[in-house]
């Protein structure tokens, strides 16, 4: 069984999570047979190892892991491999396919450019 | 004269800036008569007040300011107003139109959902 985890930074302000929840809900609406969950690096729950191991317990065998970060800095390049190692120790049979962060997607950059230009014209 | 500032977090790792530079370059390519610059909260330069005041000195009268953040947490809701006040003290004539963060855009969320689903199918 496959699943998708959207990995985000997290923040103290609960309003911060709204776009990530909208992203999760959009994906769920488009593909209702796919289990899609958020996971956070800090300040918010669940943590990535917690939800990944819970999925494995539920019978998930393959997880697609997408960092919902625009820039790939220390959190993606340094913290994430440590979390993956932690998951591997607890659920060694689980296959995790780590994808490039959303900011690497040309279509995401194009959508942001559209948004910025629309806001500039209307300002 | 109008200009656009893309306000991002910044990070220690120089690779972090790549998607923001691609966003800036995409917007410049689409609207070559618009001055478009990046600004950062921390770790990278220029800082927001620095570039905004420099633009005012260059004759810019109106700036559209787009936070290139997915979530609107403390950085956007708390730090940004302080930076805007700092700019206002140095360049009181400058009009700044602060826009919702890119993560508030439905089309950006839709592009991220497309990306995640494509990665899930190919994984």
gemmi code that builds the backbone of each chain (N, CA, C; Angstrom):
import gemmi

chains = {
    "A": [
        ("UNK", (0.851, -1.196, 0.000), (0.000, 0.000, 0.000), (0.885, 1.243, 0.000)),
        ("UNK", (0.527, 2.192, -0.866), (1.288, 3.437, -0.979), (0.645, 4.560, -0.171)),
        ("UNK", (1.468, 5.535, 0.214), (0.955, 6.714, 0.905), (1.847, 7.903, 0.556)),
        ("UNK", (1.352, 9.090, 0.869), (2.082, 10.333, 0.587), (2.198, 11.128, 1.877)),
        ("UNK", (3.428, 11.567, 2.175), (3.630, 12.468, 3.313), (4.135, 13.808, 2.800)),
        ("UNK", (3.491, 14.862, 3.248), (3.878, 16.240, 2.939), (4.629, 16.767, 4.153)),
        ("UNK", (5.919, 16.980, 3.986), (6.781, 17.347, 5.112), (7.021, 18.858, 5.112)),
        ("UNK", (6.596, 19.507, 6.198), (6.711, 20.973, 6.279), (7.474, 21.374, 7.536)),
        ("UNK", (7.783, 22.635, 7.638), (8.626, 23.091, 8.743), (7.894, 23.109, 10.078)),
        ("UNK", (6.688, 23.701, 10.097), (5.982, 23.912, 11.368), (6.308, 25.274, 11.939)),
        ("UNK", (5.420, 25.790, 12.791), (5.610, 27.107, 13.410), (4.785, 27.160, 14.683)),
        ("UNK", (5.078, 28.142, 15.510), (4.318, 28.282, 16.755), (2.888, 28.755, 16.482)),
        ("UNK", (2.722, 29.586, 15.455), (1.411, 30.163, 15.157), (0.549, 29.137, 14.416)),
        ("UNK", (-0.592, 28.743, 14.992), (-1.406, 27.706, 14.354), (-1.903, 28.100, 12.963)),
        ("UNK", (-2.018, 29.414, 12.683), (-2.459, 29.865, 11.357), (-1.472, 29.467, 10.271)),
        ("UNK", (-0.222, 29.243, 10.676), (0.825, 28.907, 9.728), (0.493, 27.660, 8.916)),
        ("UNK", (-0.221, 26.718, 9.537), (-0.466, 25.420, 8.887), (-1.493, 25.476, 7.769)),
        ("UNK", (-2.253, 26.550, 7.667), (-3.403, 26.579, 6.752), (-3.072, 26.195, 5.304)),
        ("UNK", (-2.033, 26.768, 4.669), (-1.784, 26.398, 3.263), (-1.408, 24.921, 3.102)),
        ("UNK", (-0.753, 24.372, 4.105), (-0.350, 22.960, 4.038), (-1.575, 22.059, 4.192)),
        ("UNK", (-2.501, 22.473, 5.032), (-3.753, 21.723, 5.172), (-4.576, 21.822, 3.884)),
        ("UNK", (-4.558, 22.996, 3.251), (-5.277, 23.133, 1.970), (-4.635, 22.239, 0.914)),
        ("UNK", (-3.304, 22.178, 0.908), (-2.606, 21.311, -0.042), (-2.996, 19.850, 0.192)),
        ("UNK", (-2.945, 19.413, 1.442), (-3.334, 18.034, 1.785), (-4.774, 17.756, 1.339)),
        ("UNK", (-5.673, 18.684, 1.639), (-7.085, 18.458, 1.318), (-7.323, 18.452, -0.193)),
        ("UNK", (-6.585, 19.293, -0.925), (-6.682, 19.310, -2.392), (-6.260, 17.967, -2.969)),
        ("UNK", (-5.162, 17.432, -2.455), (-4.666, 16.141, -2.957), (-5.646, 15.024, -2.593)),
        ("UNK", (-6.154, 15.057, -1.381), (-7.135, 14.032, -0.975), (-8.373, 14.076, -1.863)),
        ("UNK", (-8.815, 15.282, -2.197), (-10.011, 15.424, -3.028), (-9.763, 14.875, -4.429)),
        ("UNK", (-8.519, 15.014, -4.910), (-8.219, 14.560, -6.263), (-7.969, 13.057, -6.329)),
        ("UNK", (-7.451, 12.505, -5.241), (-7.135, 11.073, -5.251), (-7.547, 10.456, -3.917)),
        ("UNK", (-8.833, 10.108, -3.847), (-9.417, 9.739, -2.550), (-8.916, 8.393, -2.036)),
        ("UNK", (-8.316, 7.567, -2.910), (-7.817, 6.264, -2.443), (-6.381, 6.348, -1.920)),
        ("UNK", (-5.785, 7.529, -1.961), (-4.406, 7.700, -1.499), (-4.404, 8.276, -0.091)),
        ("UNK", (-3.688, 7.626, 0.818), (-3.548, 8.205, 2.157), (-2.524, 9.335, 2.101)),
        ("UNK", (-2.928, 10.504, 2.545), (-2.079, 11.705, 2.493), (-2.058, 12.322, 3.874)),
        ("UNK", (-0.870, 12.527, 4.407), (-0.756, 13.116, 5.741), (0.327, 14.187, 5.760)),
        ("UNK", (0.142, 15.169, 6.621), (1.177, 16.164, 6.890), (2.132, 15.629, 7.958)),
        ("UNK", (3.371, 16.107, 7.919), (4.331, 15.858, 8.998), (5.166, 17.130, 9.151)),
        ("UNK", (5.635, 17.371, 10.358), (6.339, 18.632, 10.626), (7.708, 18.403, 11.248)),
        ("UNK", (8.612, 19.328, 10.945), (9.962, 19.272, 11.510), (9.961, 19.712, 12.966)),
        ("UNK", (9.224, 20.765, 13.270), (9.213, 21.267, 14.644), (7.949, 22.088, 14.894)),
        ("UNK", (7.649, 22.275, 16.180), (6.534, 23.098, 16.664), (5.151, 22.490, 16.445)),
        ("UNK", (4.978, 21.680, 15.407), (3.667, 21.091, 15.134), (3.797, 19.567, 15.067)),
        ("UNK", (2.676, 18.881, 15.204), (2.681, 17.420, 15.146), (1.734, 16.962, 14.034)),
        ("UNK", (1.916, 15.712, 13.518), (2.897, 14.728, 13.969), (4.293, 15.001, 13.418)),
        ("UNK", (5.297, 14.487, 14.121), (6.657, 14.489, 13.586), (6.727, 13.461, 12.460)),
        ("UNK", (7.716, 13.614, 11.598), (7.841, 12.708, 10.447), (8.026, 11.244, 10.866)),
        ("UNK", (8.948, 10.927, 11.784), (9.097, 9.498, 12.137), (7.815, 8.914, 12.730)),
        ("UNK", (7.120, 9.729, 13.531), (5.893, 9.262, 14.179), (4.850, 8.824, 13.143)),
        ("UNK", (4.576, 9.674, 12.160), (3.522, 9.338, 11.191), (3.986, 8.237, 10.245)),
        ("UNK", (5.274, 8.227, 9.878), (5.777, 7.198, 8.952), (5.696, 5.818, 9.596)),
        ("UNK", (6.107, 5.726, 10.857), (6.069, 4.433, 11.550), (4.617, 4.003, 11.777)),
        ("UNK", (3.740, 4.955, 12.073), (2.310, 4.632, 12.223), (1.742, 4.101, 10.914)),
        ("UNK", (2.149, 4.701, 9.793), (1.685, 4.209, 8.490), (2.162, 2.781, 8.257)),
        ("UNK", (3.429, 2.507, 8.584), (3.968, 1.149, 8.401), (3.162, 0.151, 9.231)),
        ("UNK", (2.822, 0.524, 10.444), (2.007, -0.339, 11.320), (0.646, -0.596, 10.704)),
        ("UNK", (0.137, 0.400, 9.984), (-1.176, 0.280, 9.330), (-1.114, -0.487, 8.007)),
        ("UNK", (0.079, -0.918, 7.615), (0.189, -1.704, 6.391), (0.732, -0.966, 5.185)),
        ("UNK", (1.123, 0.298, 5.354), (1.739, 1.034, 4.244), (3.132, 0.459, 3.992)),
        ("UNK", (3.455, 0.222, 2.730), (4.767, -0.345, 2.390), (5.661, 0.644, 1.657)),
        ("UNK", (5.034, 1.635, 0.998), (5.806, 2.618, 0.220), (5.282, 4.019, 0.485)),
        ("UNK", (6.182, 4.905, 0.868), (5.800, 6.297, 1.124), (6.528, 7.215, 0.141)),
        ("UNK", (5.757, 8.075, -0.516), (6.348, 9.172, -1.280), (6.434, 10.364, -0.329)),
        ("UNK", (7.638, 10.901, -0.190), (7.867, 11.970, 0.779), (8.234, 13.253, 0.028)),
        ("UNK", (7.355, 14.251, 0.111), (7.603, 15.518, -0.581), (7.853, 16.628, 0.448)),
        ("UNK", (9.042, 17.213, 0.467), (9.276, 18.364, 1.335), (8.526, 19.585, 0.790)),
        ("UNK", (7.594, 20.103, 1.582), (6.843, 21.280, 1.150), (7.611, 22.510, 1.643)),
        ("UNK", (8.764, 22.658, 1.029), (9.667, 23.778, 1.297), (9.935, 24.446, -0.045)),
        ("UNK", (10.092, 25.772, -0.044), (10.493, 26.445, -1.279), (11.999, 26.299, -1.470)),
        ("UNK", (12.780, 26.634, -0.456), (14.228, 26.495, -0.550), (14.697, 25.209, 0.107)),
        ("UNK", (15.729, 24.609, -0.466), (16.301, 23.403, 0.131), (17.561, 23.807, 0.895)),
        ("UNK", (17.428, 24.080, 2.175), (18.576, 24.439, 3.001), (18.846, 23.339, 3.996)),
        ("UNK", (19.285, 23.729, 5.176), (19.679, 22.762, 6.192), (18.567, 21.818, 6.594)),
        ("UNK", (17.313, 22.307, 6.583), (16.228, 21.443, 7.039), (16.037, 20.258, 6.106)),
        ("UNK", (16.123, 20.525, 4.813), (15.909, 19.456, 3.847), (17.189, 18.637, 3.650)),
        ("UNK", (18.322, 19.330, 3.578), (19.571, 18.656, 3.212), (20.256, 17.993, 4.398)),
        ("UNK", (20.013, 18.498, 5.602), (20.734, 17.974, 6.771), (19.791, 17.284, 7.765)),
        ("UNK", (18.664, 17.940, 8.114), (17.768, 17.355, 9.124), (17.000, 16.151, 8.586)),
        ("UNK", (16.567, 16.237, 7.340), (15.717, 15.189, 6.781), (16.414, 13.823, 6.702)),
        ("UNK", (17.672, 13.746, 6.261), (18.350, 12.432, 6.251), (18.423, 11.790, 7.642)),
        ("UNK", (18.571, 12.606, 8.683), (18.614, 12.060, 10.042), (17.252, 11.474, 10.421)),
        ("UNK", (16.172, 12.149, 10.020), (14.829, 11.635, 10.295), (14.567, 10.342, 9.522)),
        ("UNK", (15.068, 10.292, 8.276), (14.889, 9.073, 7.471), (15.623, 7.896, 8.106)),
        ("UNK", (16.791, 8.176, 8.668), (17.549, 7.116, 9.343), (16.791, 6.625, 10.577)),
        ("UNK", (16.179, 7.579, 11.280), (15.387, 7.215, 12.468), (14.207, 6.318, 12.081)),
        ("UNK", (13.548, 6.666, 10.968), (12.432, 5.836, 10.489), (12.930, 4.447, 10.097)),
        ("UNK", (14.072, 4.412, 9.393), (14.603, 3.130, 8.916), (14.910, 2.183, 10.076)),
        ("UNK", (15.369, 2.747, 11.181), (15.666, 1.907, 12.349), (14.388, 1.321, 12.955)),
        ("UNK", (13.290, 2.089, 12.895), (12.043, 1.621, 13.508), (11.181, 0.801, 12.561)),
        ("UNK", (11.325, 1.046, 11.253), (10.500, 0.335, 10.259), (11.379, 0.023, 9.046)),
        ("UNK", (12.312, -0.928, 9.207), (13.323, -1.168, 8.154), (12.725, -1.655, 6.834)),
        ("UNK", (11.535, -2.244, 6.875), (10.914, -2.755, 5.651), (10.234, -1.662, 4.825)),
        ("UNK", (10.033, -0.497, 5.420), (9.293, 0.584, 4.759), (10.167, 1.244, 3.691)),
        ("UNK", (9.607, 1.374, 2.485), (10.333, 2.029, 1.391), (9.894, 3.499, 1.332)),
        ("UNK", (10.854, 4.408, 1.398), (10.519, 5.834, 1.339), (11.203, 6.447, 0.131)),
        ("UNK", (10.405, 7.091, -0.696), (10.932, 7.734, -1.901), (10.942, 9.249, -1.680)),
        ("UNK", (12.122, 9.757, -1.343), (12.260, 11.195, -1.071), (12.330, 11.967, -2.384)),
        ("UNK", (11.450, 12.953, -2.527), (11.363, 13.748, -3.760), (11.998, 15.133, -3.560)),
        ("UNK", (12.360, 15.799, -4.650), (12.835, 17.186, -4.515), (11.733, 18.066, -3.906)),
        ("UNK", (12.133, 19.093, -3.190), (11.180, 20.015, -2.562), (10.293, 20.681, -3.614)),
        ("UNK", (9.102, 21.115, -3.176), (8.146, 21.707, -4.131), (8.715, 22.931, -4.855)),
        ("UNK", (9.630, 23.650, -4.206), (10.219, 24.828, -4.844), (11.082, 24.499, -6.046)),
        ("UNK", (11.433, 23.215, -6.198), (12.211, 22.775, -7.360), (11.332, 22.588, -8.591)),
        ("UNK", (10.009, 22.592, -8.393), (9.088, 22.357, -9.504), (8.924, 23.618, -10.351)),
        ("UNK", (9.175, 23.480, -11.647), (9.039, 24.627, -12.544), (7.602, 25.154, -12.566)),
        ("UNK", (6.633, 24.249, -12.457), (5.238, 24.708, -12.519), (4.837, 25.438, -11.237)),
        ("UNK", (5.429, 25.064, -10.106), (5.170, 25.801, -8.870), (5.781, 27.209, -8.972)),
        ("UNK", (6.998, 27.288, -9.496), (7.636, 28.602, -9.682), (6.815, 29.451, -10.654)),
        ("UNK", (6.309, 28.827, -11.718), (5.496, 29.568, -12.687), (4.212, 30.088, -12.043)),
        ("UNK", (3.586, 29.267, -11.184), (2.354, 29.701, -10.506), (2.650, 30.857, -9.548)),
        ("UNK", (3.800, 30.808, -8.886), (4.179, 31.921, -7.999), (4.437, 33.192, -8.805)),
        ("UNK", (5.069, 33.037, -9.972), (5.323, 34.202, -10.834), (4.011, 34.829, -11.291)),
        ("UNK", (3.049, 33.993, -11.681), (1.722, 34.490, -12.074), (1.106, 35.300, -10.937)),
        ("UNK", (1.168, 34.729, -9.755), (0.583, 35.385, -8.576), (1.244, 36.748, -8.327)),
        ("UNK", (2.577, 36.772, -8.361), (3.301, 38.033, -8.096), (2.964, 39.089, -9.138)),
        ("UNK", (2.896, 38.689, -10.404), (2.592, 39.655, -11.466), (1.162, 40.159, -11.349)),
        ("UNK", (0.227, 39.269, -11.005), (-1.169, 39.702, -10.832), (-1.260, 40.710, -9.686)),
        ("UNK", (-0.543, 40.463, -8.614), (-0.582, 41.368, -7.468), (0.069, 42.701, -7.801)),
        ("UNK", (1.080, 42.687, -8.657), (1.753, 43.924, -9.052), (0.834, 44.782, -9.915)),
        ("UNK", (0.095, 44.103, -10.805), (-0.804, 44.854, -11.686), (-1.983, 45.456, -10.930)),
        ("UNK", (-2.444, 44.730, -9.906), (-3.620, 45.196, -9.160), (-3.270, 46.162, -8.038)),
        ("UNK", (-1.999, 46.253, -7.695), (-1.617, 47.051, -6.509), (-1.829, 48.544, -6.749)),
    ],
    "B": [
        ("UNK", (7.280, 55.503, -10.175), (7.823, 54.254, -10.715), (7.520, 53.121, -9.734)),
        ("UNK", (7.027, 51.995, -10.290), (6.673, 50.832, -9.478), (7.805, 49.804, -9.467)),
        ("UNK", (7.833, 48.994, -8.417), (8.799, 47.894, -8.334), (8.175, 46.759, -7.525)),
        ("UNK", (8.798, 45.599, -7.609), (8.319, 44.406, -6.905), (9.450, 43.846, -6.063)),
        ("UNK", (9.154, 43.591, -4.798), (10.125, 42.916, -3.927), (9.558, 41.560, -3.510)),
        ("UNK", (10.369, 40.543, -3.687), (10.042, 39.181, -3.265), (10.776, 38.938, -1.952)),
        ("UNK", (10.016, 38.823, -0.882), (10.600, 38.733, 0.457), (10.638, 37.274, 0.915)),
        ("UNK", (11.842, 36.775, 1.169), (12.005, 35.369, 1.553), (12.753, 35.264, 2.880)),
        ("UNK", (12.806, 34.074, 3.415), (13.393, 33.887, 4.739), (14.911, 34.030, 4.745)),
        ("UNK", (15.585, 33.333, 3.812), (17.039, 33.265, 3.839), (17.511, 32.051, 4.622)),
        ("UNK", (18.745, 31.603, 4.326), (19.310, 30.434, 5.008), (20.828, 30.507, 4.901)),
        ("UNK", (21.491, 29.705, 5.709), (22.963, 29.704, 5.664), (23.478, 29.060, 4.380)),
        ("UNK", (22.742, 28.052, 3.884), (23.196, 27.314, 2.704), (22.883, 28.120, 1.441)),
        ("UNK", (23.910, 28.486, 0.669), (23.650, 29.326, -0.516), (22.744, 28.656, -1.539)),
        ("UNK", (22.694, 27.323, -1.549), (21.810, 26.615, -2.487), (20.342, 26.902, -2.208)),
        ("UNK", (20.049, 27.315, -0.975), (18.672, 27.591, -0.583), (18.009, 28.636, -1.471)),
        ("UNK", (18.806, 29.600, -1.937), (18.236, 30.740, -2.669), (17.782, 30.396, -4.085)),
        ("UNK", (18.176, 29.248, -4.605), (17.959, 28.951, -6.027), (16.506, 29.119, -6.492)),
        ("UNK", (15.503, 28.553, -5.805), (14.121, 28.709, -6.324), (13.652, 30.164, -6.313)),
        ("UNK", (14.145, 30.938, -5.365), (13.757, 32.346, -5.277), (14.395, 33.143, -6.421)),
        ("UNK", (15.628, 32.784, -6.754), (16.283, 33.420, -7.895), (15.583, 33.036, -9.204)),
        ("UNK", (15.148, 31.785, -9.288), (14.404, 31.358, -10.493), (13.081, 32.114, -10.586)),
        ("UNK", (12.427, 32.314, -9.447), (11.173, 33.076, -9.442), (11.422, 34.513, -9.918)),
        ("UNK", (12.436, 35.140, -9.337), (12.777, 36.515, -9.757), (13.070, 36.578, -11.254)),
        ("UNK", (13.878, 35.636, -11.742), (14.273, 35.661, -13.148), (13.080, 35.386, -14.066)),
        ("UNK", (12.163, 34.513, -13.627), (10.953, 34.242, -14.410), (10.105, 35.505, -14.537)),
        ("UNK", (9.954, 36.234, -13.438), (9.145, 37.458, -13.466), (9.834, 38.526, -14.321)),
        ("UNK", (11.148, 38.642, -14.174), (11.878, 39.621, -15.008), (11.724, 39.297, -16.491)),
        ("UNK", (11.770, 38.008, -16.827), (11.656, 37.615, -18.233), (10.261, 37.941, -18.777)),
        ("UNK", (9.253, 37.842, -17.890), (7.885, 38.099, -18.349), (7.555, 39.576, -18.399)),
        ("UNK", (8.193, 40.363, -17.543), (7.881, 41.794, -17.517), (9.176, 42.590, -17.346)),
        ("UNK", (9.840, 42.801, -18.464), (11.207, 43.328, -18.427), (11.279, 44.783, -17.973)),
        ("UNK", (10.145, 45.500, -18.018), (10.176, 46.906, -17.587), (9.919, 47.059, -16.087)),
        ("UNK", (9.726, 45.955, -15.382), (9.455, 46.006, -13.945), (10.732, 45.673, -13.177)),
        ("UNK", (11.091, 46.545, -12.242), (12.235, 46.215, -11.382), (11.791, 45.192, -10.343)),
        ("UNK", (12.492, 44.076, -10.284), (12.149, 42.968, -9.378), (13.401, 42.589, -8.601)),
        ("UNK", (13.293, 42.600, -7.284), (14.449, 42.250, -6.458), (14.038, 41.314, -5.332)),
        ("UNK", (14.966, 40.470, -4.924), (14.784, 39.644, -3.740), (15.176, 40.434, -2.496)),
        ("UNK", (14.586, 40.085, -1.356), (15.022, 40.606, -0.054), (14.871, 39.463, 0.949)),
        ("UNK", (15.693, 39.482, 1.979), (15.709, 38.356, 2.913), (15.546, 38.826, 4.351)),
        ("UNK", (14.927, 37.956, 5.151), (14.750, 38.238, 6.575), (16.052, 38.046, 7.330)),
        ("UNK", (16.784, 36.983, 7.015), (18.029, 36.718, 7.735), (18.948, 35.838, 6.910)),
        ("UNK", (20.222, 35.836, 7.267), (21.279, 34.998, 6.689), (21.713, 35.432, 5.286)),
        ("UNK", (20.819, 36.032, 4.510), (21.168, 36.443, 3.150), (20.890, 37.933, 2.969)),
        ("UNK", (21.499, 38.516, 1.962), (21.304, 39.940, 1.676), (20.753, 40.103, 0.270)),
        ("UNK", (20.099, 41.264, -0.027), (19.903, 42.401, 0.856), (18.763, 42.184, 1.859)),
        ("UNK", (18.835, 42.901, 2.967), (17.704, 42.946, 3.886), (16.596, 43.765, 3.243)),
        ("UNK", (15.376, 43.574, 3.713), (14.231, 44.284, 3.126), (14.354, 45.812, 3.245)),
        ("UNK", (14.672, 46.364, 4.423), (14.757, 47.838, 4.491), (15.844, 48.391, 3.565)),
        ("UNK", (16.955, 47.661, 3.476), (18.077, 48.106, 2.638), (17.656, 48.269, 1.180)),
        ("UNK", (17.019, 47.224, 0.617), (16.669, 47.293, -0.807), (15.510, 48.258, -1.039)),
        ("UNK", (14.567, 48.327, -0.084), (13.423, 49.231, -0.274), (13.883, 50.684, -0.269)),
        ("UNK", (14.755, 51.039, 0.669), (15.247, 52.419, 0.746), (16.117, 52.738, -0.479)),
        ("UNK", (16.906, 51.759, -0.929), (17.716, 51.963, -2.143), (16.807, 52.210, -3.345)),
        ("UNK", (15.694, 51.478, -3.429), (14.752, 51.688, -4.528), (14.171, 53.105, -4.472)),
        ("UNK", (13.816, 53.546, -3.265), (13.258, 54.899, -3.111), (14.263, 55.936, -3.580)),
        ("UNK", (15.516, 55.740, -3.237), (16.584, 56.648, -3.666), (16.708, 56.672, -5.188)),
        ("UNK", (16.431, 55.510, -5.802), (16.505, 55.394, -7.269), (15.258, 55.932, -7.958)),
        ("UNK", (14.272, 56.398, -7.190), (13.089, 56.980, -7.811), (11.842, 56.110, -7.783)),
        ("UNK", (11.942, 54.946, -7.150), (10.746, 54.107, -7.022), (9.789, 54.761, -6.027)),
        ("UNK", (8.506, 54.822, -6.405), (7.513, 55.457, -5.523), (6.529, 54.441, -4.935)),
        ("UNK", (6.358, 53.296, -5.621), (5.413, 52.278, -5.161), (6.039, 50.895, -5.252)),
        ("UNK", (6.007, 50.177, -4.141), (6.555, 48.819, -4.117), (5.436, 47.833, -3.801)),
        ("UNK", (5.326, 46.796, -4.636), (4.484, 45.651, -4.303), (5.379, 44.654, -3.576)),
        ("UNK", (4.964, 44.262, -2.386), (5.791, 43.386, -1.551), (5.083, 42.042, -1.380)),
        ("UNK", (5.695, 40.995, -1.929), (5.102, 39.660, -1.831), (5.976, 38.771, -0.947)),
        ("UNK", (5.448, 38.313, 0.182), (6.196, 37.352, 0.987), (6.222, 35.992, 0.276)),
        ("UNK", (7.417, 35.519, -0.057), (7.536, 34.220, -0.720), (7.699, 33.167, 0.381)),
        ("UNK", (6.612, 33.030, 1.120), (6.504, 32.067, 2.204), (5.278, 31.213, 1.908)),
        ("UNK", (5.338, 29.935, 2.263), (4.133, 29.109, 2.140), (3.217, 29.362, 3.320)),
        ("UNK", (3.743, 29.273, 4.531), (2.940, 29.532, 5.718), (3.148, 30.950, 6.220)),
        ("UNK", (2.077, 31.535, 6.758), (2.190, 32.884, 7.327), (2.272, 32.738, 8.849)),
        ("UNK", (3.477, 32.663, 9.370), (3.657, 32.566, 10.811), (4.275, 33.835, 11.341)),
        ("UNK", (5.106, 33.686, 12.355), (5.694, 34.843, 13.019), (6.493, 35.739, 12.090)),
        ("UNK", (7.154, 35.128, 11.086), (7.999, 35.948, 10.219), (7.177, 36.939, 9.414)),
        ("UNK", (6.049, 36.466, 8.912), (5.212, 37.337, 8.088), (4.333, 38.229, 8.962)),
        ("UNK", (3.771, 37.648, 10.040), (2.773, 38.375, 10.819), (3.386, 39.297, 11.867)),
        ("UNK", (4.602, 38.973, 12.314), (5.202, 39.753, 13.395), (6.459, 40.513, 12.946)),
        ("UNK", (7.387, 39.811, 12.247), (8.646, 40.464, 11.862), (8.432, 41.487, 10.746)),
        ("UNK", (7.578, 41.140, 9.791), (7.415, 41.998, 8.619), (6.871, 43.395, 8.960)),
        ("UNK", (5.854, 43.516, 9.816), (5.389, 44.864, 10.168), (6.487, 45.739, 10.781)),
        ("UNK", (7.401, 45.125, 11.552), (8.510, 45.893, 12.135), (9.453, 46.402, 11.048)),
        ("UNK", (9.686, 45.567, 10.039), (10.545, 45.986, 8.925), (9.874, 47.097, 8.115)),
        ("UNK", (8.552, 46.991, 7.951), (7.827, 48.032, 7.207), (7.893, 49.369, 7.955)),
        ("UNK", (7.832, 49.303, 9.268), (7.937, 50.526, 10.066), (9.336, 51.144, 9.913)),
        ("UNK", (10.340, 50.265, 9.878), (11.724, 50.737, 9.695), (11.882, 51.440, 8.342)),
        ("UNK", (11.266, 50.857, 7.304), (11.324, 51.475, 5.977), (10.597, 52.817, 5.995)),
        ("UNK", (9.431, 52.850, 6.642), (8.631, 54.074, 6.654), (9.400, 55.227, 7.316)),
        ("UNK", (10.181, 54.897, 8.331), (10.964, 55.945, 9.006), (12.059, 56.498, 8.091)),
        ("UNK", (12.622, 55.637, 7.251), (13.723, 56.067, 6.382), (13.243, 56.638, 5.053)),
        ("UNK", (12.069, 56.189, 4.599), (11.558, 56.638, 3.295), (10.046, 56.844, 3.416)),
        ("UNK", (9.618, 57.887, 4.162), (8.191, 58.054, 4.480), (7.300, 58.253, 3.251)),
        ("UNK", (7.871, 58.704, 2.154), (7.067, 58.951, 0.952), (6.789, 57.680, 0.150)),
        ("UNK", (7.522, 56.611, 0.458), (7.418, 55.374, -0.314), (6.128, 54.627, 0.042)),
        ("UNK", (5.366, 54.258, -1.007), (4.132, 53.494, -0.785), (4.439, 52.003, -0.952)),
        ("UNK", (4.109, 51.214, 0.064), (4.361, 49.774, -0.012), (3.041, 49.032, 0.109)),
        ("UNK", (2.780, 48.182, -0.870), (1.546, 47.400, -0.878), (1.882, 45.955, -0.513)),
        ("UNK", (1.634, 45.616, 0.752), (1.943, 44.269, 1.233), (0.854, 43.289, 0.807)),
        ("UNK", (1.262, 42.227, 0.143), (0.314, 41.234, -0.382), (0.301, 39.977, 0.492)),
        ("UNK", (-0.745, 39.152, 0.404), (-0.715, 37.860, 1.098), (0.444, 37.001, 0.576)),
        ("UNK", (0.955, 36.141, 1.440), (2.063, 35.258, 1.057), (1.659, 34.339, -0.094)),
        ("UNK", (2.648, 33.883, -0.850), (2.372, 33.045, -2.033), (1.590, 31.780, -1.681)),
        ("UNK", (1.775, 31.263, -0.465), (1.047, 30.053, -0.053), (-0.450, 30.269, 0.065)),
        ("UNK", (-0.882, 31.540, 0.091), (-2.317, 31.852, 0.123), (-2.964, 31.748, -1.245)),
        ("UNK", (-2.143, 31.654, -2.295), (-2.672, 31.605, -3.657), (-3.207, 30.210, -3.983)),
        ("UNK", (-4.457, 30.154, -4.391), (-5.051, 28.862, -4.747), (-4.312, 28.204, -5.908)),
        ("UNK", (-3.814, 29.018, -6.848), (-3.149, 28.422, -8.008), (-1.769, 27.877, -7.634)),
        ("UNK", (-1.133, 28.491, -6.648), (0.145, 27.943, -6.164), (-0.107, 26.611, -5.455)),
        ("UNK", (-1.151, 26.562, -4.637), (-1.493, 25.307, -3.949), (-1.847, 24.228, -4.984)),
        ("UNK", (-2.592, 24.620, -6.021), (-2.952, 23.648, -7.062), (-1.711, 23.124, -7.788)),
        ("UNK", (-0.743, 24.005, -8.063), (0.490, 23.570, -8.730), (1.285, 22.628, -7.821)),
        ("UNK", (1.282, 22.896, -6.513), (1.975, 21.998, -5.590), (1.275, 20.642, -5.529)),
        ("UNK", (-0.057, 20.660, -5.564), (-0.811, 19.397, -5.556), (-0.499, 18.578, -6.813)),
        ("UNK", (-0.455, 19.239, -7.972), (-0.089, 18.553, -9.219), (1.278, 17.887, -9.080)),
        ("UNK", (2.211, 18.657, -8.540), (3.582, 18.150, -8.380), (3.599, 16.912, -7.480)),
        ("UNK", (2.921, 17.005, -6.330), (2.917, 15.886, -5.373), (2.281, 14.643, -5.977)),
        ("UNK", (1.184, 14.824, -6.700), (0.511, 13.669, -7.301), (1.362, 13.056, -8.410)),
        ("UNK", (2.037, 13.892, -9.193), (2.921, 13.364, -10.240), (4.052, 12.560, -9.617)),
        ("UNK", (4.589, 13.053, -8.525), (5.688, 12.350, -7.868), (5.208, 11.038, -7.243)),
        ("UNK", (3.966, 11.030, -6.774), (3.414, 9.809, -6.167), (3.200, 8.737, -7.230)),
        ("UNK", (2.733, 9.173, -8.409), (2.490, 8.200, -9.478), (3.780, 7.621, -10.031)),
        ("UNK", (4.821, 8.450, -10.069), (6.082, 8.000, -10.656), (6.980, 7.259, -9.669)),
        ("UNK", (6.664, 7.369, -8.382), (7.575, 6.816, -7.368), (7.595, 5.284, -7.439)),
    ],
}
model = gemmi.Model(1)
for chain_id, residues in chains.items():
    chain = gemmi.Chain(chain_id)
    for i, (resn, *xyz) in enumerate(residues, 1):
        res = gemmi.Residue()
        res.name, res.seqid = resn, gemmi.SeqId(i, " ")
        for name, pos in zip(("N", "CA", "C"), xyz):
            atom = gemmi.Atom()
            atom.name, atom.element = name, gemmi.Element(name[0])
            atom.pos, atom.b_iso = gemmi.Position(*pos), 0.0
            res.add_atom(atom)
        chain.add_residue(res)
    model.add_chain(chain)
structure = gemmi.Structure()
structure.add_model(model)
structure.setup_entities()
